Amino acid sequence: MDKLKQMESFVSVATRGSLTAAANAEGVAPAIMGRRLDALEERLGVKLLVRTTRRLTLTHEGSAFLEDCHRLLIDVANAEASVSAGGVKASGHLRITAPAGFGRRHVAPLVPRFRQLHAEVTISLNLSDRVVDLAGEGFDCAVRVGDLPDSSLVSVRMADNRRMCVATADYLKRHGTPQHPNDLSRFDCLTLSSEASQTRGWAFRVPRNAEGGQHERALTNAASDGDYEVIHLKPGGPLDCSDGQVLHDWCMAGHGIAWRSAWEVKAEIAQGKLVAVLQDFDAPPNGIYAVFPQRKHLPLRVRLWIDFLKHNYGQPEFWAAPQPSHH
C-alpha cells in the first residue's frame, strides 16, 4: 500500500499547491509528506515537483503522472465502492438510448426501478430506431438488438434474441404458407425501409446447396455451420416502413409476412393471433447488447445500470411477464 499512499500524497500536494496544506488535510506533519514525495521520486527516478520556499511547480513528467494518478485513485475508489454495501453512491446524469419498440417494452419499465435503487442518479432515455452515435451525441450507454457494426464501442451481451417469420392465419389461408425461404419472393413481405438499422436483410439457416441456382442468387452472406449455412435475404413487398411497430401492426392486420423478434410476437403467437412460419429455417439467435464508448474510466452509474440490465434480462420470468401496451 506504500505506493498507493505515495500517489495519494502526491495528488494531494499537487492539487493543493503546498506541502503544509496537504499535510494539514491529512493530519500529519509536513515533513512526512515531504518524505513520501522524496521516496516516490526516488522510486520513479524522475523529478515530479520543483519545490522552492515560496511555491510548488509540477514538472512535465509530474503533470502527466498526476493525470494517471487521478484516474487510478478513482478506479480504486470505484472498485471498493462496488463491493462494499455502504460504499460510494452512484450519482450524476445517465443518458441511455434504445430501439423504439424494444425500448418501450423492455428498457422504459426498468428505468424508474433503477432510479429507486439509485436516488441520486437522473436519467434521460432516448428511443430511436436509427443507430445513434454514442460518443458524438453524448450518450453513456445504448441497448442494441442484433448485429453490432461499430467496433469502437465496448459491448456486453445481455440475452439472446431470436427472430422469426410471422403472419396471421387469415393471410396464410388466402395466400398459402411458404415452405422454404426462397418462397418469400411470392408473398407480401413487410420490411424495414433501408435507412433503418436492419440492413443485412432477413436471416435463415438452410441446408447447404439446397435448391441450386435460385438459392445461390438469394445468397448474400453465408456463415458456416457444418451441413448448414446462414443466408440473408432481402425480400421485397408492396409495403415497407422505418418503424418496426408499424410493421407489427400491418402484420397483425393481415397485410403480409413480417420478420420479427420473439420478444415482440411471443404473446400473439400464444394467443393464436399470429402464426410462425418457416420455423425449420430460423437462424441462430443473435444478441441483445449493452454498448458504451471505450473509456479508461467508466462512471459508477453506467456500470451499475449495465449490471442492472444484465440481471433483469438474465431472468426467464422477465421475458414472460405481461408487457405494457405499446399504443
Residue pairs with C-beta under 8 A, 6 or more apart in sequence:
2 39
3 43
4 73
4 76
5 36
6 36
6 37
6 39
6 40
6 43
7 40
7 69
7 72
7 73
8 73
9 22
9 26
9 33
9 36
9 37
9 40
10 36
10 37
10 40
10 48
10 49
10 65
10 66
10 69
11 66
11 69
11 70
11 73
12 22
12 25
12 26
12 33
13 19
13 22
13 33
13 37
13 49
13 56
14 48
14 49
14 56
14 58
14 62
14 66
16 22
16 25
17 55
17 56
18 55
18 56
19 30
19 33
19 34
19 37
19 51
19 56
20 30
22 33
23 29
23 30
23 32
23 33
26 33
37 48
37 49
40 48
41 47
41 48
41 49
44 65
46 59
46 61
47 59
47 61
47 62
48 58
48 59
48 61
48 62
48 65
49 56
49 57
49 58
49 59
49 62
50 56
50 57
50 58
50 59
58 66
71 296
71 297
74 297
75 297
77 88
78 88
78 297
78 300
78 303
80 87
80 88
81 87
81 88
81 300
82 300
82 303
82 304
88 300
89 118
89 120
90 118
90 120
90 121
90 299
90 300
90 301
90 304
91 118
91 120
91 121
91 301
92 120
92 121
92 122
92 299
92 301
93 121
93 122
93 123
93 124
94 121
94 122
94 123
94 124
94 140
94 141
94 301
94 302
94 305
95 123
95 124
95 126
95 138
95 139
95 140
95 141
96 107
96 111
96 123
96 124
96 125
96 126
96 139
96 140
96 141
96 142
96 143
96 305
97 103
97 125
97 126
97 127
97 128
97 132
97 134
97 139
97 141
97 142
97 143
98 107
98 125
98 126
98 127
98 142
98 143
99 127
99 128
99 129
99 143
99 144
99 145
99 197
99 244
100 127
100 128
100 129
100 243
100 244
100 245
101 129
101 243
101 244
101 245
101 248
101 264
101 326
102 143
102 145
102 261
102 263
102 264
102 288
103 125
103 127
103 143
104 127
104 324
104 326
105 263
105 264
105 323
105 324
105 326
106 143
106 263
106 313
106 323
107 125
107 127
107 143
107 309
108 125
108 127
108 324
109 324
110 308
110 309
110 312
111 123
111 125
114 121
114 123
114 304
114 305
114 308
115 121
115 122
115 123
117 308
118 301
118 304
121 301
126 132
126 139
129 196
129 197
129 242
129 243
129 244
130 195
130 196
130 197
131 149
131 150
131 197
132 139
132 142
134 140
134 141
134 142
134 153
134 291
134 292
134 293
135 152
135 293
140 292
140 299
140 301
140 302
140 305
141 290
141 291
141 292
141 302
141 305
141 306
142 153
142 290
142 291
142 292
143 158
143 288
143 289
143 290
143 291
143 309
144 155
144 288
144 289
144 290
144 291
145 161
145 261
145 286
145 287
145 288
145 289
146 161
146 197
146 198
146 286
146 287
147 200
147 286
148 155
148 289
148 291
150 291
152 293
152 294
153 291
153 292
153 293
153 294
154 291
154 292
154 293
154 294
155 289
155 290
155 291
156 289
156 290
156 291
156 306
156 310
157 287
157 288
157 289
158 287
158 288
158 289
158 290
158 309
158 310
158 313
158 314
159 287
159 288
159 313
159 314
159 319
160 285
160 286
160 287
160 288
161 261
161 262
161 263
161 285
161 286
161 287
161 288
162 261
162 262
162 282
162 285
163 202
163 203
163 259
163 260
163 261
163 262
163 282
163 283
163 285
163 286
164 259
164 260
164 262
164 265
164 276
164 278
164 279
164 282
165 178
165 184
165 202
165 257
165 258
165 259
165 276
165 277
165 278
166 251
166 257
166 258
166 259
166 260
166 265
166 268
166 269
166 274
166 275
166 276
166 277
167 251
167 254
167 256
167 257
167 258
167 274
167 275
167 277
168 251
168 252
168 253
168 254
168 273
168 274
168 275
169 272
169 275
170 254
171 254
171 255
171 256
171 257
172 275
172 277
175 187
175 188
177 277
178 184
178 186
178 187
178 257
178 277
178 278
179 278
180 206
180 210
180 211
180 278
180 281
181 202
181 204
181 206
181 218
181 231
181 233
181 278
181 281
182 211
182 214
182 215
182 218
182 233
184 202
184 233
184 235
184 257
185 235
185 236
187 235
187 237
187 256
187 257
188 237
188 238
188 239
188 255
188 256
188 257
189 202
189 235
189 236
189 237
189 256
189 257
189 258
189 259
190 237
190 239
190 240
190 241
190 247
190 250
190 251
190 255
190 256
190 257
190 258
191 234
191 235
191 236
191 237
191 240
191 247
191 259
192 198
192 240
192 241
192 242
192 244
192 247
193 240
193 241
193 242
195 242
196 242
196 243
196 244
200 220
200 221
200 232
201 220
201 232
201 233
201 234
201 235
202 232
202 233
202 234
202 235
202 259
203 230
203 231
203 232
203 283
203 286
204 230
204 231
204 233
204 278
204 281
204 282
204 283
205 225
205 228
205 229
205 230
205 281
205 282
205 283
205 284
206 215
206 228
206 229
206 230
206 231
206 281
207 227
207 228
208 227
208 228
208 229
209 215
215 231
218 231
218 233
219 231
219 232
220 231
220 232
220 233
220 234
221 230
221 231
221 232
222 229
222 230
222 231
223 229
223 230
225 284
230 283
230 284
237 256
238 256
239 250
239 255
239 256
241 247
241 250
244 260
244 264
245 326
247 258
247 260
248 258
248 260
248 264
248 265
250 256
250 258
251 257
251 258
251 260
251 274
252 268
252 273
252 274
257 277
263 319
265 274
265 276
266 319
267 322
267 323
268 274
269 275
269 276
288 313
290 306
290 309
290 310
292 298
292 302
292 306
312 318
